[in-house]
Amino acid sequence: MQILSLRDVASQINSGGDLQSMLHQLVYASCRHTHWTMSSIMAIDMDAGFGHVIARHDPTLVQRPLVDCWELSSSPVMTALQRNEAVFIRDVRECEYPGYRRESLERDYRTVMVMPMNCTDFDGRPMVLSVISRTLMDVSEEDRVFLGMIIHLGAIAVERQRQLEAERRAAERMQQALKVHTTMLEHVLGGGSVTSLSLMVGDQLPNPVIAVDFTANQVVAGRSPDTALFDDNAWQAAVAGVLSVQITKAAQESLRSALRNTVNLFLDDGQRQFTLRAQIEPLMVDHELVGALVLFPVAAPVNELDLLMLESAKFALSVQMMRSFIRFRFETRTQTELLFEVLEGRWRDADDIQQRAQRLGISFSTPQQMIIIDYGAKAREAKNLHHNVARILQRAGMQATVIIVDNGLVCLVPAQGERLSKIKRQIADDLAHYLGAEPILLASGVCRVLADYPAAWERCRRLIEIARSFGRSGPISDQDFGPIPIFVAAVGGEDIRTFVNDSVGAMLAHDRKHQTPYLETLTAYLRESCRSQACADAMGVHVTTLRYRLARIQELFGIDVETPEKRFATELAIHLQRVIDS
């Protein structure tokens, strides 16, 4: 019969009934077909010093409420838990626990056994099973085995219920995550803004966040990450204002260097300097970096729902920022096309150009200069840096238009004259921070009418080619290259090629065919002002080797640099050859 009772309990556990019903079934089974009269299961709150009855089988006829809360000091529960073994009291009327002695008289029972169940309730409290007999009795091995099976089934019931509860909560979390995901996408598709979506994201995530839109140059904050520094309103105002550039730069730098873990943000709001720890997450559109989500840590551990919410937030923000990205790409392409119509002189109607330019926020109606920025080989790393340039020009009080072109930028600014030198230096220093090297920068002359732009552009393009041939970067001007720009501008391309070929063409062809270092050697020799030892040291060769090479250059190609005139002609030819090859 005991086996049948156990089978009934096991069947109920497998059916997935509620835990309370299963525990009641267990305490009933522990008394059914046994010598035990009463039974209970308690959850033990060790910190509070009480045991709480959560299931009971008690057929007594006592006409008063039964005690559901026991002081641990008046029961053997702690002994059973500490020893992890059953405590058997044959006659509680003679035991050391006054609570048991008193209640045994009121409820007429004699023998008690308390057993740890080796499991905890949902609040983490250990559980015990107590069985009681009205008569004095001894416990047989068969009784112990049976009760052990009751306890084992109880542990299974608790664990099964815990799993079911975990599954239920997981399903609820998934439903919640899907609901939030849907809500955010509906917001995006309904024409919401980056600002409103960012605030919505901040409400859903446990972390204080900042959304950074690189394309729109927009920074939106939610809750303050440190209320000792800022309340929410002050934090949002600071992030949108004085901290905007600093946070944008920090996010760009972190993502470019693949520092996706927690980083330090060193910030200055004009009144104080402070540091905040943050995690920078990228926001991507078609493998293009369009923004960043800055998350500040919280004390609570991150759970699965938080991660789902984060991925939903990143996706929604990326989709939202895609609008800015697409609009920017269209406007940029249109601006670039119009600019090159002007720079290449491919326009016929000046009024049409002016009207189209005005619609795109460009003006050709006032005297202005072009600041040309050439990224060169660093062009791939220069994404979104146009905002940096625009901010520098804005801080300088210039109403500038920054237009993206191949490998660089063209900035249209009101005529500034010498003031541009300082601006160019600021731009070069700022961009070098991201690119690892300075780009080439130069300013055109003043363009007063549309017809001035093609010549100014051609001059700047030519200077950039010359600068590349010399390995120069940073701010440059005509004066940096002596007469070379004049020669290049004044002499036709074929004439320059003929001069170069007559001067160093044979040596260049010999080097290419035989892999000899004659042109390199001669260039280094001229760069070191024809000082043999200095040249040898710079090249890392013995001075005898250098002299042999110079002798062979004269012998094979008839090149002599011993007179100032010949030296100038040869050096000019070498420089022009670099321009031709660049």
C-alpha positions as CSV (number, residue, x, y, z in Angstrom):
1,M,0.0,0.0,0.0
2,Q,2.9,2.4,0.7
3,I,4.2,1.7,-2.8
4,L,0.8,2.7,-4.2
5,S,0.9,6.0,-2.2
6,L,4.4,6.7,-3.6
7,R,3.2,6.0,-7.1
8,D,0.3,8.4,-6.7
9,V,2.6,11.2,-5.6
10,A,5.1,10.5,-8.4
11,S,2.2,10.6,-10.9
12,Q,1.1,14.0,-9.7
13,I,4.7,15.3,-9.9
14,N,4.9,14.1,-13.5
15,S,1.6,15.7,-14.4
16,G,3.0,19.1,-13.5
17,G,0.6,20.1,-10.8
18,D,1.2,23.0,-8.5
19,L,3.8,22.7,-5.8
20,Q,1.5,23.3,-2.9
21,S,-0.8,20.4,-3.9
22,M,2.2,18.1,-4.4
23,L,3.6,19.0,-0.9
24,H,0.2,18.3,0.6
25,Q,0.1,15.0,-1.2
26,L,3.5,14.1,0.2
27,V,2.6,14.8,3.9
28,Y,-0.6,12.9,3.5
29,A,1.3,10.0,1.9
30,S,3.8,10.0,4.8
31,C,0.9,9.1,7.2
32,R,-1.3,7.0,5.0
33,H,-0.7,3.3,5.5
34,T,1.9,4.0,8.2
35,H,2.0,4.4,12.0
36,W,2.5,8.2,11.7
37,T,-0.6,10.3,12.6
38,M,0.5,13.8,11.6
39,S,3.0,15.3,9.2
40,S,4.3,18.7,8.0
41,I,6.8,20.3,5.8
42,M,8.6,23.5,7.0
43,A,10.7,26.1,5.3
44,I,13.5,27.3,7.7
45,D,14.4,31.0,7.9
46,M,17.7,30.8,9.7
47,D,18.3,34.5,9.7
48,A,15.0,35.2,11.4
49,G,15.2,32.1,13.7
50,F,11.8,30.6,12.6
51,G,10.4,27.6,10.8
52,H,7.3,28.2,8.6
53,V,4.8,25.4,8.0
54,I,4.1,25.3,4.2
55,A,2.2,21.9,4.1
56,R,0.5,20.0,6.8
57,H,-1.6,16.8,7.4
58,D,-3.3,16.9,10.8
59,P,-6.4,15.0,11.5
60,T,-6.7,16.2,15.2
61,L,-9.8,17.8,16.4
62,V,-8.2,20.7,18.2
63,Q,-10.6,23.6,18.1
64,R,-8.0,26.4,17.7
65,P,-5.7,27.7,15.0
66,L,-2.6,25.6,14.6
67,V,0.8,27.1,14.9
68,D,2.4,27.8,11.5
69,C,5.6,29.5,12.8
70,W,8.0,27.8,15.1
71,E,10.9,29.3,16.9
72,L,14.0,27.3,15.9
73,S,15.3,27.4,19.5
74,S,12.3,25.3,20.6
75,S,12.6,22.5,18.0
76,P,15.2,20.0,16.8
77,V,15.1,21.4,13.3
78,M,18.6,23.1,13.5
79,T,20.1,19.9,14.8
80,A,18.7,18.0,11.8
81,L,20.0,20.5,9.3
82,Q,23.4,20.9,10.9
83,R,24.0,17.2,11.0
84,N,22.1,16.5,7.8
85,E,20.5,13.5,9.4
86,A,17.1,12.6,10.9
87,V,16.4,13.5,14.6
88,F,14.3,10.9,16.3
89,I,12.5,11.7,19.6
90,R,10.7,8.7,21.0
91,D,8.9,10.6,23.7
92,V,8.6,14.4,23.2
93,R,7.1,14.8,26.7
94,E,10.5,14.1,28.1
95,C,12.6,15.9,25.5
96,E,14.6,19.2,25.8
97,Y,12.3,21.2,23.6
98,P,9.7,23.0,25.6
99,G,7.6,23.9,22.6
100,Y,7.3,20.3,21.7
101,R,6.5,19.2,25.3
102,R,3.7,21.8,25.6
103,E,2.1,21.1,22.2
104,S,2.3,17.3,22.7
105,L,0.0,17.6,25.7
106,E,-2.4,19.9,23.8
107,R,-2.5,17.8,20.7
108,D,-1.9,14.4,22.3
109,Y,1.2,13.1,20.5
110,R,4.3,11.3,21.8
111,T,6.9,10.4,19.1
112,V,8.5,12.8,16.6
113,M,11.0,12.5,13.8
114,V,12.4,15.5,11.9
115,M,14.3,15.0,8.6
116,P,16.1,17.4,6.3
117,M,14.8,17.3,2.7
118,N,18.0,18.3,1.0
119,C,16.3,21.0,-1.0
120,T,15.2,24.6,-0.7
121,D,12.0,26.5,-1.4
122,F,11.8,29.3,-4.0
123,D,13.2,31.8,-1.4
124,G,16.3,29.6,-0.8
125,R,15.1,28.4,2.6
126,P,16.0,24.8,3.5
127,M,13.1,22.4,4.0
128,V,12.4,19.7,6.6
129,L,9.8,17.0,6.9
130,S,8.3,16.2,10.4
131,V,6.3,13.1,11.2
132,I,4.4,12.6,14.5
133,S,2.8,9.7,16.2
134,R,0.2,9.7,19.0
135,T,1.7,6.6,20.5
136,L,5.1,5.8,21.6
137,M,6.9,3.9,18.8
138,D,10.2,2.9,17.4
139,V,11.2,3.5,13.8
140,S,12.0,0.5,11.7
141,E,14.4,0.4,8.8
142,E,11.5,0.0,6.5
143,D,9.9,3.2,7.9
144,R,13.2,5.1,7.3
145,V,13.4,3.8,3.8
146,F,9.8,4.8,3.0
147,L,10.3,8.3,4.5
148,G,13.5,8.7,2.6
149,M,11.6,8.0,-0.6
150,I,9.0,10.6,0.5
151,I,11.8,13.2,1.0
152,H,13.4,12.3,-2.4
153,L,10.0,12.8,-4.1
154,G,9.7,16.1,-2.3
155,A,13.0,17.3,-3.6
156,I,12.0,16.2,-7.2
157,A,8.7,18.0,-6.8
158,V,10.5,21.2,-5.7
159,E,13.1,21.0,-8.5
160,R,10.5,20.3,-11.1
161,Q,8.4,23.2,-10.0
162,R,11.5,25.4,-10.0
163,Q,12.2,24.3,-13.6
164,L,8.6,25.0,-14.7
165,E,8.8,28.4,-13.0
166,A,12.1,29.2,-14.7
167,E,10.5,28.2,-18.0
168,R,7.5,30.3,-17.3
169,R,9.6,33.3,-16.4
170,A,11.8,32.8,-19.5
171,A,8.7,32.7,-21.7
172,E,7.4,35.9,-20.0
173,R,10.8,37.6,-20.5
174,M,10.8,36.5,-24.1
175,Q,7.2,37.9,-24.6
176,Q,8.3,41.1,-22.9
177,A,11.4,41.4,-25.1
178,L,9.3,40.8,-28.2
179,K,6.8,43.4,-27.1
180,V,9.5,45.9,-26.5
181,H,11.2,45.0,-29.8
182,T,7.9,45.5,-31.6
183,T,7.1,48.7,-29.8
184,M,10.5,50.2,-30.7
185,L,10.2,49.2,-34.4
186,E,6.7,50.6,-34.6
187,H,8.2,53.8,-33.2
188,V,10.8,53.8,-35.9
189,L,8.4,53.0,-38.7
190,G,5.9,55.5,-37.4
191,G,8.4,58.3,-38.1
192,G,9.9,58.7,-34.6
193,S,13.1,60.6,-34.0
194,V,16.5,59.4,-32.7
195,T,15.8,61.5,-29.6
196,S,12.5,59.9,-28.7
197,L,13.7,56.4,-29.5
198,S,16.9,56.9,-27.4
199,L,14.7,57.9,-24.4
200,M,12.5,54.9,-25.0
201,V,15.7,52.7,-25.0
202,G,16.8,54.3,-21.8
203,D,13.5,53.4,-20.1
204,Q,13.8,49.7,-21.2
205,L,17.4,49.0,-20.3
206,P,18.7,48.7,-16.7
207,N,21.7,50.8,-17.6
208,P,21.9,54.5,-18.1
209,V,22.6,55.0,-21.8
210,I,23.7,57.6,-24.4
211,A,22.9,57.2,-28.1
212,V,25.3,58.8,-30.6
213,D,24.3,59.3,-34.2
214,F,27.6,59.8,-36.1
215,T,25.8,60.8,-39.3
216,A,23.5,63.4,-37.8
217,N,26.1,64.5,-35.3
218,Q,23.6,64.0,-32.5
219,V,24.1,62.8,-28.9
220,V,21.1,61.9,-26.7
221,A,21.3,60.9,-23.0
222,G,18.9,59.2,-20.7
223,R,19.3,58.8,-17.0
224,S,22.3,60.1,-15.2
225,P,25.0,57.5,-14.6
226,D,26.1,59.3,-11.4
227,T,23.5,61.3,-9.5
228,A,26.3,62.7,-7.3
229,L,27.6,64.6,-10.4
230,F,24.4,65.3,-12.3
231,D,20.6,64.9,-11.9
232,D,18.8,63.5,-15.0
233,N,17.9,66.9,-16.5
234,A,21.4,68.4,-15.9
235,W,23.0,65.3,-17.4
236,Q,20.9,65.4,-20.5
237,A,21.6,69.1,-21.0
238,A,25.4,68.6,-20.5
239,V,25.5,65.6,-22.9
240,A,23.6,67.5,-25.6
241,G,25.9,70.5,-25.1
242,V,29.4,70.8,-23.6
243,L,30.0,67.0,-23.4
244,S,28.7,66.2,-26.9
245,V,32.0,66.5,-28.8
246,Q,34.0,64.7,-26.0
247,I,31.6,61.7,-25.9
248,T,31.4,61.5,-29.7
249,K,35.2,61.5,-30.0
250,A,35.6,58.9,-27.2
251,A,33.0,56.6,-28.9
252,Q,34.6,56.9,-32.3
253,E,38.1,56.3,-30.9
254,S,36.9,53.3,-28.9
255,L,35.2,51.6,-31.9
256,R,38.0,52.3,-34.3
257,S,40.5,50.7,-31.9
258,A,38.1,47.8,-31.3
259,L,37.9,48.6,-27.5
260,R,34.5,47.2,-27.1
261,N,34.9,46.4,-23.4
262,T,34.5,48.8,-20.6
263,V,36.5,52.0,-21.2
264,N,37.2,55.2,-19.3
265,L,35.5,58.4,-20.5
266,F,37.5,61.4,-19.4
267,L,35.1,64.3,-19.5
268,D,35.2,68.0,-18.6
269,D,32.0,70.1,-18.4
270,G,33.9,73.4,-17.9
271,Q,33.5,73.3,-14.1
272,R,35.1,70.0,-13.2
273,Q,36.9,67.0,-14.7
274,F,35.6,63.6,-14.0
275,T,35.8,60.0,-15.3
276,L,33.0,57.6,-16.0
277,R,33.3,53.9,-16.9
278,A,31.3,52.9,-19.9
279,Q,30.8,50.1,-22.5
280,I,30.7,51.3,-26.1
281,E,28.5,49.2,-28.5
282,P,28.5,49.8,-32.3
283,L,25.4,50.6,-34.3
284,M,25.8,49.3,-37.9
285,V,23.9,49.7,-41.2
286,D,25.1,47.6,-44.1
287,H,28.4,47.0,-42.4
288,E,28.8,50.8,-42.0
289,L,29.3,52.3,-38.6
290,V,26.6,54.9,-38.1
291,G,26.5,55.4,-34.4
292,A,27.2,54.0,-30.9
293,L,25.3,53.1,-27.8
294,V,27.1,54.0,-24.6
295,L,26.1,52.0,-21.6
296,F,27.1,52.8,-18.0
297,P,27.4,49.9,-15.6
298,V,24.9,49.1,-12.9
299,A,25.2,47.0,-9.7
300,A,22.7,44.4,-10.6
301,P,24.0,41.4,-12.7
302,V,23.1,41.3,-16.3
303,N,20.5,38.7,-17.2
304,E,19.3,37.1,-20.4
305,L,16.4,39.6,-20.7
306,D,18.8,42.5,-20.4
307,L,20.9,41.1,-23.3
308,L,17.7,40.6,-25.4
309,M,16.7,44.1,-24.7
310,L,20.1,45.4,-25.6
311,E,20.1,43.7,-28.9
312,S,16.6,45.0,-29.7
313,A,17.7,48.5,-28.7
314,K,20.8,48.3,-30.9
315,F,18.7,47.0,-33.8
316,A,16.0,49.7,-33.5
317,L,18.5,52.5,-33.1
318,S,20.5,51.3,-36.1
319,V,17.3,51.2,-38.2
320,Q,16.4,54.7,-37.0
321,M,19.9,56.0,-37.8
322,M,19.7,54.4,-41.2
323,R,17.4,57.2,-42.2
324,S,20.0,59.8,-41.3
325,F,22.6,57.7,-43.1
326,I,20.6,57.3,-46.3
327,R,19.6,61.0,-46.3
328,F,23.2,62.1,-45.6
329,R,24.5,59.8,-48.4
330,F,22.1,61.2,-50.9
331,E,22.8,64.8,-49.9
332,T,26.5,64.2,-49.9
333,R,26.4,62.6,-53.4
334,T,24.3,65.5,-54.7
335,Q,26.6,68.2,-53.1
336,T,29.7,66.4,-54.5
337,E,28.3,66.2,-58.0
338,L,27.3,69.9,-57.9
339,L,30.7,70.9,-56.5
340,F,32.6,69.1,-59.3
341,E,30.4,70.7,-61.9
342,V,31.8,74.0,-60.7
343,L,35.4,72.8,-60.1
344,E,35.6,71.3,-63.5
345,G,33.8,74.1,-65.3
346,R,31.0,71.9,-66.6
347,W,28.2,74.4,-66.1
348,R,26.6,76.8,-68.6
349,D,23.9,78.6,-66.6
350,A,25.2,80.4,-63.5
351,D,21.8,81.1,-62.1
352,D,20.9,77.4,-62.3
353,I,24.0,76.5,-60.4
354,Q,23.4,79.2,-57.8
355,Q,19.8,78.0,-57.3
356,R,20.7,74.3,-57.0
357,A,23.6,75.2,-54.6
358,Q,21.2,77.2,-52.4
359,R,18.9,74.3,-52.1
360,L,21.8,72.2,-50.9
361,G,23.1,74.7,-48.4
362,I,26.0,75.9,-50.6
363,S,26.7,79.4,-51.5
364,F,28.9,80.7,-54.4
365,S,27.5,84.2,-54.2
366,T,30.1,85.6,-51.8
367,P,34.0,85.6,-51.9
368,Q,35.2,82.4,-50.3
369,Q,38.2,80.0,-50.1
370,M,38.5,76.3,-50.3
371,I,40.3,74.3,-47.6
372,I,41.3,71.1,-49.3
373,I,41.9,68.1,-47.0
374,D,43.5,65.0,-48.6
375,Y,43.4,61.8,-46.5
376,G,45.6,59.9,-49.0
377,A,46.1,56.2,-47.9
378,K,44.1,56.9,-44.7
379,A,40.8,57.5,-46.5
380,R,39.3,54.2,-45.3
381,E,39.9,55.3,-41.7
382,A,38.4,58.8,-42.2
383,K,34.7,58.0,-42.0
384,N,32.6,60.5,-40.2
385,L,35.5,62.8,-39.6
386,H,33.8,65.6,-41.6
387,H,31.9,66.3,-38.4
388,N,35.1,67.0,-36.6
389,V,36.2,69.5,-39.3
390,A,32.7,71.1,-39.2
391,R,32.9,71.6,-35.4
392,I,36.4,73.2,-35.6
393,L,35.2,75.6,-38.3
394,Q,32.0,76.3,-36.3
395,R,34.0,77.0,-33.1
396,A,36.1,79.5,-35.2
397,G,32.9,81.4,-36.1
398,M,33.0,80.3,-39.8
399,Q,29.8,79.7,-41.8
400,A,31.4,76.8,-43.6
401,T,30.1,74.0,-45.9
402,V,32.0,70.7,-45.6
403,I,31.7,68.5,-48.7
404,I,33.0,64.9,-48.9
405,V,35.0,64.1,-52.0
406,D,37.2,61.1,-53.0
407,N,39.9,60.6,-50.4
408,G,39.1,63.9,-48.6
409,L,37.1,67.0,-48.0
410,V,36.5,70.4,-49.5
411,C,35.5,73.1,-47.1
412,L,34.0,76.2,-48.5
413,V,34.6,79.1,-46.1
414,P,34.3,82.9,-46.3
415,A,37.6,84.5,-47.4
416,Q,39.9,84.5,-44.4
417,G,43.4,85.3,-45.7
418,E,46.1,84.5,-43.2
419,R,43.7,83.5,-40.5
420,L,43.4,80.1,-42.2
421,S,46.9,79.1,-41.2
422,K,45.8,78.6,-37.6
423,I,42.6,76.8,-38.6
424,K,44.5,74.4,-40.9
425,R,46.8,73.5,-38.0
426,Q,43.9,72.8,-35.7
427,I,42.3,70.5,-38.3
428,A,45.5,68.7,-39.0
429,D,46.1,68.1,-35.3
430,D,42.6,66.9,-34.7
431,L,42.5,64.5,-37.7
432,A,45.9,63.1,-36.9
433,H,44.5,61.9,-33.6
434,Y,42.2,59.5,-35.5
435,L,44.3,58.8,-38.6
436,G,47.6,58.2,-36.9
437,A,49.2,60.7,-39.4
438,E,48.4,64.2,-40.6
439,P,46.4,64.5,-43.9
440,I,47.6,67.0,-46.5
441,L,45.8,70.4,-46.0
442,L,46.0,73.5,-48.1
443,A,43.9,76.6,-48.8
444,S,43.0,78.0,-52.2
445,G,43.1,81.6,-53.2
446,V,39.9,83.7,-52.9
447,C,37.2,82.7,-55.4
448,R,34.9,85.6,-56.1
449,V,32.9,84.2,-59.0
450,L,32.1,80.7,-60.3
451,A,34.8,81.0,-63.0
452,D,37.5,81.3,-60.3
453,Y,36.9,77.8,-58.9
454,P,38.3,75.6,-61.7
455,A,41.7,77.3,-61.7
456,A,41.9,77.3,-57.9
457,W,41.0,73.6,-57.8
458,E,43.6,72.7,-60.4
459,R,46.3,74.6,-58.5
460,C,45.4,72.8,-55.2
461,R,45.2,69.4,-56.9
462,R,48.7,70.0,-58.4
463,L,50.1,71.0,-55.0
464,I,48.7,67.9,-53.4
465,E,50.4,65.7,-56.0
466,I,53.6,67.5,-55.4
467,A,53.3,67.1,-51.6
468,R,52.6,63.4,-52.1
469,S,55.7,63.0,-54.2
470,F,57.8,64.7,-51.5
471,G,56.2,62.5,-48.8
472,R,54.8,65.7,-47.1
473,S,51.7,65.9,-44.9
474,G,50.0,68.5,-42.8
475,P,49.4,72.1,-43.9
476,I,51.2,73.0,-47.1
477,S,51.6,76.0,-49.4
478,D,53.2,77.0,-52.6
479,Q,56.3,78.3,-50.8
480,D,57.0,74.8,-49.4
481,F,58.2,73.5,-52.8
482,G,60.3,76.3,-54.2
483,P,59.8,76.7,-58.0
484,I,58.4,73.3,-58.7
485,P,54.7,74.2,-58.7
486,I,55.6,77.0,-61.1
487,F,57.4,74.6,-63.4
488,V,54.6,72.1,-63.3
489,A,52.0,74.8,-63.9
490,A,53.9,76.7,-66.6
491,V,55.3,73.8,-68.6
492,G,53.3,71.3,-70.5
493,G,53.2,67.7,-69.4
494,E,55.1,66.4,-72.4
495,D,57.9,69.0,-71.9
496,I,58.2,68.0,-68.3
497,R,58.4,64.3,-69.2
498,T,61.1,65.1,-71.8
499,F,63.2,67.0,-69.3
500,V,62.9,64.3,-66.7
501,N,63.7,61.5,-69.2
502,D,66.7,63.4,-70.6
503,S,68.0,64.0,-67.0
504,V,67.4,60.8,-65.1
505,G,65.3,58.6,-67.4
506,A,68.2,56.2,-68.3
507,M,69.1,55.7,-64.6
508,L,65.5,55.1,-63.7
509,A,65.1,52.5,-66.5
510,H,68.4,50.8,-65.4
511,D,67.2,50.6,-61.8
512,R,63.9,49.0,-62.8
513,K,65.5,46.5,-65.1
514,H,68.4,45.5,-62.9
515,Q,67.0,46.3,-59.4
516,T,69.9,48.7,-58.8
517,P,69.7,51.5,-56.2
518,Y,71.2,54.3,-58.2
519,L,68.3,56.7,-58.1
520,E,67.8,56.1,-54.4
521,T,71.5,56.7,-53.8
522,L,71.6,59.9,-55.8
523,T,68.5,61.2,-54.1
524,A,69.9,60.6,-50.7
525,Y,73.2,62.2,-51.7
526,L,71.5,65.4,-52.8
527,R,69.3,65.4,-49.7
528,E,72.4,65.3,-47.5
529,S,73.9,68.3,-49.5
530,C,76.4,66.0,-51.2
531,R,78.1,65.1,-47.9
532,S,79.4,61.5,-48.4
533,Q,79.7,60.4,-44.8
534,A,76.3,61.8,-43.8
535,C,74.7,60.2,-46.8
536,A,76.3,56.8,-46.1
537,D,75.1,57.0,-42.5
538,A,71.6,57.8,-43.5
539,M,71.5,54.9,-46.0
540,G,73.2,52.5,-43.7
541,V,76.0,51.7,-46.1
542,H,79.8,52.1,-46.0
543,V,81.2,55.4,-47.4
544,T,83.3,53.3,-49.9
545,T,80.1,51.7,-51.2
546,L,78.5,55.1,-51.6
547,R,81.4,56.5,-53.5
548,Y,81.5,53.4,-55.8
549,R,77.8,53.9,-56.6
550,L,78.3,57.6,-57.4
551,A,81.2,56.8,-59.7
552,R,79.1,54.2,-61.5
553,I,76.2,56.8,-61.9
554,Q,78.6,59.2,-63.6
555,E,80.2,56.5,-65.7
556,L,76.9,54.9,-66.8
557,F,74.6,57.9,-67.1
558,G,76.9,60.9,-67.3
559,I,75.3,62.5,-64.3
560,D,77.5,65.0,-62.5
561,V,76.3,67.0,-59.5
562,E,79.6,68.7,-58.6
563,T,78.5,72.1,-59.8
564,P,75.5,74.1,-58.4
565,E,73.8,74.3,-61.8
566,K,74.0,70.6,-62.5
567,R,73.0,69.8,-59.0
568,F,69.9,72.0,-59.3
569,A,68.9,70.5,-62.6
570,T,69.3,66.9,-61.4
571,E,67.4,67.6,-58.1
572,L,64.6,69.3,-60.0
573,A,64.4,66.3,-62.4
574,I,64.1,63.9,-59.5
575,H,61.4,65.9,-57.9
576,L,59.4,66.2,-61.1
577,Q,59.8,62.5,-61.7
578,R,58.1,61.9,-58.4
579,V,55.2,64.3,-59.4
580,I,54.8,62.4,-62.7
581,D,54.7,59.0,-60.9
582,S,52.4,60.2,-58.1
